[in-house]
Amino acid sequence: MKPIPSEGMMSPFGAVLKDVRGQLGLSQAALAGELSTTQRHISFLETGRSNPTPAFLTRLCRELGLSVAQRANLFEASGLHSPYERRRFDSAEIAAVLDMIENRILAHWPFPAQVLDTGWNIMRRNAGFDRLFGPFLAAANSSANFLDMLTGPQFRGFIENWSEVAPIFYFRLQAAAAHDETVARHFAALKTTGLFDTFDAFFASDRQVPPYVPVRIAFPDGTKLEMTSFLGRLASAQDALVEGFEIEFLLPTDAASERVLSAML
């Protein structure tokens, strides 16, 4: 017979369930209400006094709109059969997905584009990205980090409107930090450097916040670009790694920048 955990202990499944519940901002009672069960049942699951059934796991995944990563973690911790395979970045299947994105999407985008993982490592990039950002990427680094490049003094020094861009960058990093421990640590460190000191002034000003904020870049040779980006994901992703891939499409925001960028690429 499986021993009953002591009071205060938590089972592996219970720990994951509590973590997911916290991410959703739900109390035990609220989660019970969402799943048409009792708070006592949720409490017993979290402490290990009860074990999840396949039917409960299915209902949990169906009713709460969980991410692939959350579903995979719950199934794995439950000890039950999991439909989600734990793939590695260097697996043939993940490489095939990245190749498909690179060959079918990035190669056809006329401006710089890249694929980032949850840690902002650049998994794939097109030729336009290399031409524009190559000089700023770490040499001999097969998986360069976009966050390192953006926050490095060499590239950031070319951003003319950093005071306007900083709050946008802050919010994007804040969202990314919730899904990646490395980004969370980097974000916490950046907040102590004064990088976001213009944040409060931006929101305290009398100006209205515009519909979007482009990045204005001025290179040493006098070349200037004004750009923004679109972010996309694979809608049918059923792997936690693939779900975390973010495709970033950069584009010029005015005709002059388009002419300059087209000439550079």
C-alpha positions as a Markdown table, in Angstrom:
| # | Residue | x | y | z |
|---|---|---|---|---|
| 1 | Met | 0.0 | 0.0 | 0.0 |
| 2 | Lys | 1.3 | 3.4 | -0.9 |
| 3 | Pro | 2.0 | 5.4 | 2.3 |
| 4 | Ile | 0.0 | 8.5 | 3.0 |
| 5 | Pro | 2.2 | 11.6 | 3.0 |
| 6 | Ser | 2.6 | 13.4 | 6.3 |
| 7 | Glu | 0.7 | 16.6 | 6.9 |
| 8 | Gly | 2.5 | 19.5 | 5.2 |
| 9 | Met | 4.2 | 17.2 | 2.6 |
| 10 | Met | 3.4 | 17.6 | -1.1 |
| 11 | Ser | 3.4 | 15.0 | -3.8 |
| 12 | Pro | 5.2 | 15.6 | -7.2 |
| 13 | Phe | 1.8 | 16.0 | -8.9 |
| 14 | Gly | 0.6 | 18.2 | -6.0 |
| 15 | Ala | 3.5 | 20.5 | -6.4 |
| 16 | Val | 2.9 | 20.9 | -10.1 |
| 17 | Leu | -0.8 | 21.3 | -9.6 |
| 18 | Lys | -0.2 | 24.0 | -7.0 |
| 19 | Asp | 2.3 | 25.8 | -9.3 |
| 20 | Val | -0.2 | 25.7 | -12.2 |
| 21 | Arg | -3.0 | 26.9 | -9.9 |
| 22 | Gly | -0.7 | 29.8 | -8.9 |
| 23 | Gln | 0.0 | 30.7 | -12.5 |
| 24 | Leu | -3.7 | 30.9 | -13.1 |
| 25 | Gly | -4.3 | 33.0 | -10.0 |
| 26 | Leu | -6.8 | 30.5 | -8.6 |
| 27 | Ser | -7.4 | 29.5 | -5.0 |
| 28 | Gln | -8.1 | 25.8 | -4.2 |
| 29 | Ala | -11.8 | 26.7 | -3.9 |
| 30 | Ala | -11.8 | 28.6 | -7.2 |
| 31 | Leu | -10.0 | 25.7 | -9.0 |
| 32 | Ala | -12.5 | 23.3 | -7.5 |
| 33 | Gly | -15.3 | 25.5 | -8.9 |
| 34 | Glu | -13.8 | 25.5 | -12.4 |
| 35 | Leu | -13.6 | 21.7 | -12.3 |
| 36 | Ser | -16.9 | 21.0 | -10.6 |
| 37 | Thr | -15.2 | 19.2 | -7.7 |
| 38 | Thr | -14.6 | 20.1 | -4.1 |
| 39 | Gln | -11.8 | 22.1 | -2.4 |
| 40 | Arg | -11.2 | 19.0 | -0.2 |
| 41 | His | -10.4 | 17.0 | -3.4 |
| 42 | Ile | -8.0 | 19.6 | -4.6 |
| 43 | Ser | -6.3 | 19.8 | -1.2 |
| 44 | Phe | -5.9 | 16.0 | -1.1 |
| 45 | Leu | -4.4 | 16.0 | -4.6 |
| 46 | Glu | -1.9 | 18.6 | -3.7 |
| 47 | Thr | -0.8 | 16.8 | -0.5 |
| 48 | Gly | -0.7 | 13.4 | -2.2 |
| 49 | Arg | -3.6 | 11.9 | -0.1 |
| 50 | Ser | -5.4 | 11.4 | -3.4 |
| 51 | Asn | -4.0 | 10.5 | -6.8 |
| 52 | Pro | -5.2 | 12.0 | -10.1 |
| 53 | Thr | -7.2 | 9.8 | -12.4 |
| 54 | Pro | -7.0 | 10.0 | -16.2 |
| 55 | Ala | -10.5 | 11.5 | -16.2 |
| 56 | Phe | -9.5 | 14.3 | -13.8 |
| 57 | Leu | -6.3 | 15.1 | -15.8 |
| 58 | Thr | -8.4 | 15.3 | -19.0 |
| 59 | Arg | -10.9 | 17.6 | -17.4 |
| 60 | Leu | -8.1 | 19.7 | -15.9 |
| 61 | Cys | -6.5 | 20.2 | -19.4 |
| 62 | Arg | -9.8 | 20.7 | -21.1 |
| 63 | Glu | -11.4 | 23.3 | -18.8 |
| 64 | Leu | -8.5 | 25.5 | -17.9 |
| 65 | Gly | -6.9 | 26.5 | -21.2 |
| 66 | Leu | -3.5 | 25.2 | -20.2 |
| 67 | Ser | -0.4 | 25.6 | -22.3 |
| 68 | Val | 1.3 | 22.5 | -23.8 |
| 69 | Ala | 4.1 | 22.9 | -21.2 |
| 70 | Gln | 1.6 | 22.9 | -18.3 |
| 71 | Arg | -0.2 | 19.9 | -19.6 |
| 72 | Ala | 3.0 | 18.0 | -20.2 |
| 73 | Asn | 4.2 | 18.8 | -16.6 |
| 74 | Leu | 0.9 | 17.6 | -15.1 |
| 75 | Phe | 0.9 | 14.3 | -17.0 |
| 76 | Glu | 4.5 | 13.7 | -16.2 |
| 77 | Ala | 4.1 | 14.3 | -12.5 |
| 78 | Ser | 1.0 | 12.2 | -12.3 |
| 79 | Gly | 2.8 | 9.0 | -13.1 |
| 80 | Leu | 0.1 | 8.2 | -15.6 |
| 81 | His | 0.7 | 7.6 | -19.3 |
| 82 | Ser | 1.5 | 11.0 | -20.9 |
| 83 | Pro | 0.7 | 11.8 | -24.6 |
| 84 | Tyr | 3.4 | 14.4 | -24.5 |
| 85 | Glu | 7.0 | 13.4 | -25.3 |
| 86 | Arg | 9.9 | 15.2 | -23.8 |
| 87 | Arg | 12.0 | 16.2 | -26.9 |
| 88 | Arg | 15.4 | 17.7 | -26.8 |
| 89 | Phe | 16.5 | 20.8 | -28.8 |
| 90 | Asp | 19.0 | 18.6 | -30.7 |
| 91 | Ser | 16.4 | 16.0 | -31.6 |
| 92 | Ala | 15.6 | 15.4 | -35.3 |
| 93 | Glu | 12.0 | 16.3 | -34.8 |
| 94 | Ile | 12.7 | 19.7 | -33.3 |
| 95 | Ala | 15.4 | 20.4 | -36.0 |
| 96 | Ala | 12.8 | 19.6 | -38.7 |
| 97 | Val | 10.3 | 22.1 | -37.2 |
| 98 | Leu | 13.0 | 24.8 | -37.2 |
| 99 | Asp | 14.1 | 23.9 | -40.7 |
| 100 | Met | 10.5 | 24.2 | -41.9 |
| 101 | Ile | 10.2 | 27.7 | -40.2 |
| 102 | Glu | 13.5 | 28.8 | -41.7 |
| 103 | Asn | 12.8 | 27.5 | -45.2 |
| 104 | Arg | 9.1 | 28.2 | -45.6 |
| 105 | Ile | 8.8 | 31.5 | -43.6 |
| 106 | Leu | 12.1 | 33.3 | -42.8 |
| 107 | Ala | 13.6 | 32.8 | -46.2 |
| 108 | His | 10.6 | 34.5 | -47.8 |
| 109 | Trp | 10.5 | 37.5 | -45.5 |
| 110 | Pro | 12.1 | 40.5 | -47.2 |
| 111 | Phe | 13.4 | 42.0 | -44.0 |
| 112 | Pro | 15.3 | 40.6 | -41.0 |
| 113 | Ala | 13.5 | 37.7 | -39.2 |
| 114 | Gln | 14.5 | 35.2 | -36.5 |
| 115 | Val | 13.2 | 32.4 | -34.3 |
| 116 | Leu | 13.7 | 32.7 | -30.5 |
| 117 | Asp | 13.3 | 30.1 | -27.8 |
| 118 | Thr | 11.9 | 31.0 | -24.4 |
| 119 | Gly | 15.4 | 32.1 | -23.3 |
| 120 | Trp | 15.7 | 34.4 | -26.3 |
| 121 | Asn | 18.4 | 32.3 | -27.9 |
| 122 | Ile | 18.4 | 32.7 | -31.6 |
| 123 | Met | 17.5 | 29.3 | -33.0 |
| 124 | Arg | 17.2 | 30.4 | -36.7 |
| 125 | Arg | 17.6 | 33.6 | -38.6 |
| 126 | Asn | 17.5 | 34.7 | -42.2 |
| 127 | Ala | 20.2 | 36.4 | -44.3 |
| 128 | Gly | 18.7 | 39.8 | -43.7 |
| 129 | Phe | 19.0 | 39.4 | -40.0 |
| 130 | Asp | 22.7 | 38.4 | -40.3 |
| 131 | Arg | 23.4 | 41.4 | -42.5 |
| 132 | Leu | 21.8 | 43.9 | -40.1 |
| 133 | Phe | 22.7 | 42.4 | -36.7 |
| 134 | Gly | 25.6 | 40.1 | -37.5 |
| 135 | Pro | 28.3 | 42.5 | -36.3 |
| 136 | Phe | 26.6 | 42.8 | -32.9 |
| 137 | Leu | 26.2 | 39.1 | -32.3 |
| 138 | Ala | 28.9 | 37.2 | -30.2 |
| 139 | Ala | 31.5 | 35.6 | -32.5 |
| 140 | Ala | 31.6 | 31.8 | -32.8 |
| 141 | Asn | 28.3 | 31.5 | -30.9 |
| 142 | Ser | 26.0 | 29.1 | -32.8 |
| 143 | Ser | 23.1 | 30.0 | -30.5 |
| 144 | Ala | 23.5 | 33.8 | -30.1 |
| 145 | Asn | 21.2 | 35.4 | -27.5 |
| 146 | Phe | 19.1 | 38.3 | -28.7 |
| 147 | Leu | 18.6 | 39.7 | -25.2 |
| 148 | Asp | 22.4 | 39.9 | -24.8 |
| 149 | Met | 22.7 | 41.7 | -28.1 |
| 150 | Leu | 19.8 | 44.2 | -27.3 |
| 151 | Thr | 21.1 | 45.1 | -23.9 |
| 152 | Gly | 24.8 | 45.2 | -24.8 |
| 153 | Pro | 26.3 | 48.7 | -24.9 |
| 154 | Gln | 27.4 | 48.4 | -28.5 |
| 155 | Phe | 24.0 | 48.0 | -30.1 |
| 156 | Arg | 21.9 | 49.9 | -27.4 |
| 157 | Gly | 24.1 | 52.9 | -28.0 |
| 158 | Phe | 22.6 | 53.2 | -31.5 |
| 159 | Ile | 19.0 | 53.4 | -30.3 |
| 160 | Glu | 18.0 | 57.0 | -30.5 |
| 161 | Asn | 14.7 | 56.8 | -28.6 |
| 162 | Trp | 15.7 | 54.4 | -25.8 |
| 163 | Ser | 13.6 | 56.4 | -23.3 |
| 164 | Glu | 10.5 | 55.5 | -25.4 |
| 165 | Val | 11.5 | 52.0 | -26.2 |
| 166 | Ala | 12.5 | 51.0 | -22.7 |
| 167 | Pro | 9.0 | 50.6 | -21.3 |
| 168 | Ile | 8.0 | 48.4 | -24.2 |
| 169 | Phe | 11.1 | 46.3 | -23.8 |
| 170 | Tyr | 10.4 | 46.1 | -20.1 |
| 171 | Phe | 6.9 | 44.7 | -20.6 |
| 172 | Arg | 8.1 | 42.2 | -23.2 |
| 173 | Leu | 10.9 | 41.0 | -20.9 |
| 174 | Gln | 8.5 | 40.8 | -17.9 |
| 175 | Ala | 6.2 | 38.5 | -19.9 |
| 176 | Ala | 9.1 | 36.4 | -21.1 |
| 177 | Ala | 10.5 | 36.1 | -17.5 |
| 178 | Ala | 7.4 | 34.4 | -16.4 |
| 179 | His | 8.2 | 31.4 | -18.7 |
| 180 | Asp | 12.0 | 31.2 | -18.5 |
| 181 | Glu | 14.3 | 31.2 | -15.4 |
| 182 | Thr | 17.3 | 32.5 | -17.3 |
| 183 | Val | 15.4 | 35.4 | -18.7 |
| 184 | Ala | 14.0 | 36.1 | -15.2 |
| 185 | Arg | 17.5 | 36.3 | -13.7 |
| 186 | His | 18.7 | 38.5 | -16.6 |
| 187 | Phe | 15.6 | 40.7 | -16.2 |
| 188 | Ala | 16.2 | 41.1 | -12.5 |
| 189 | Ala | 19.8 | 42.0 | -13.0 |
| 190 | Leu | 18.9 | 44.5 | -15.7 |
| 191 | Lys | 16.5 | 46.3 | -13.4 |
| 192 | Thr | 19.4 | 47.1 | -11.0 |
| 193 | Thr | 21.6 | 48.7 | -13.7 |
| 194 | Gly | 19.5 | 51.8 | -14.4 |
| 195 | Leu | 18.5 | 50.5 | -17.9 |
| 196 | Phe | 14.9 | 51.2 | -17.2 |
| 197 | Asp | 15.3 | 54.4 | -15.3 |
| 198 | Thr | 13.2 | 56.3 | -17.9 |
| 199 | Phe | 10.2 | 54.1 | -17.2 |
| 200 | Asp | 8.5 | 56.3 | -14.7 |
| 201 | Ala | 9.2 | 59.5 | -16.6 |
| 202 | Phe | 7.6 | 58.0 | -19.7 |
| 203 | Phe | 4.3 | 57.3 | -18.0 |
| 204 | Ala | 4.4 | 60.5 | -15.9 |
| 205 | Ser | 4.6 | 62.8 | -18.9 |
| 206 | Asp | 1.7 | 64.7 | -20.4 |
| 207 | Arg | 2.0 | 62.9 | -23.7 |
| 208 | Gln | -0.5 | 60.3 | -24.9 |
| 209 | Val | 0.9 | 56.8 | -25.5 |
| 210 | Pro | 0.9 | 56.2 | -29.3 |
| 211 | Pro | -0.6 | 53.2 | -30.9 |
| 212 | Tyr | 2.9 | 51.6 | -31.2 |
| 213 | Val | 6.4 | 52.7 | -30.5 |
| 214 | Pro | 9.0 | 52.1 | -33.3 |
| 215 | Val | 12.7 | 51.7 | -32.6 |
| 216 | Arg | 14.8 | 54.5 | -34.2 |
| 217 | Ile | 18.4 | 53.3 | -34.9 |
| 218 | Ala | 21.2 | 55.6 | -36.0 |
| 219 | Phe | 24.4 | 53.9 | -37.2 |
| 220 | Pro | 27.9 | 55.6 | -37.1 |
| 221 | Asp | 27.9 | 56.2 | -40.8 |
| 222 | Gly | 24.8 | 58.4 | -40.5 |
| 223 | Thr | 22.3 | 55.7 | -41.7 |
| 224 | Lys | 19.0 | 55.8 | -39.9 |
| 225 | Leu | 16.3 | 53.2 | -39.6 |
| 226 | Glu | 12.9 | 53.2 | -38.0 |
| 227 | Met | 11.6 | 49.7 | -37.4 |
| 228 | Thr | 9.1 | 47.6 | -35.4 |
| 229 | Ser | 8.3 | 43.9 | -35.4 |
| 230 | Phe | 5.5 | 41.4 | -35.5 |
| 231 | Leu | 5.6 | 38.3 | -33.3 |
| 232 | Gly | 4.1 | 34.9 | -34.3 |
| 233 | Arg | 3.9 | 31.3 | -33.2 |
| 234 | Leu | 2.9 | 28.0 | -34.7 |
| 235 | Ala | -0.8 | 27.7 | -34.1 |
| 236 | Ser | -0.8 | 23.9 | -34.0 |
| 237 | Ala | 2.2 | 23.4 | -31.7 |
| 238 | Gln | 1.8 | 20.3 | -29.4 |
| 239 | Asp | 5.4 | 20.2 | -28.1 |
| 240 | Ala | 6.5 | 22.4 | -25.2 |
| 241 | Leu | 9.7 | 23.4 | -27.0 |
| 242 | Val | 7.9 | 24.3 | -30.2 |
| 243 | Glu | 5.2 | 26.1 | -28.3 |
| 244 | Gly | 7.9 | 28.3 | -26.9 |
| 245 | Phe | 9.3 | 29.3 | -30.2 |
| 246 | Glu | 8.6 | 32.9 | -31.1 |
| 247 | Ile | 9.0 | 34.1 | -34.7 |
| 248 | Glu | 10.0 | 37.8 | -34.9 |
| 249 | Phe | 9.5 | 39.6 | -38.2 |
| 250 | Leu | 11.2 | 43.0 | -38.3 |
| 251 | Leu | 9.9 | 45.6 | -40.7 |
| 252 | Pro | 10.5 | 49.3 | -41.6 |
| 253 | Thr | 7.8 | 51.7 | -40.5 |
| 254 | Asp | 8.3 | 54.3 | -43.2 |
| 255 | Ala | 9.3 | 54.6 | -46.9 |
| 256 | Ala | 12.7 | 56.1 | -46.2 |
| 257 | Ser | 13.6 | 53.2 | -43.8 |
| 258 | Glu | 12.3 | 50.7 | -46.3 |
| 259 | Arg | 14.6 | 52.1 | -49.0 |
| 260 | Val | 17.6 | 52.1 | -46.6 |
| 261 | Leu | 16.9 | 48.6 | -45.3 |
| 262 | Ser | 16.4 | 47.2 | -48.8 |
| 263 | Ala | 19.7 | 48.7 | -50.0 |
| 264 | Met | 21.5 | 47.2 | -47.0 |
| 265 | Leu | 20.0 | 43.7 | -47.5 |
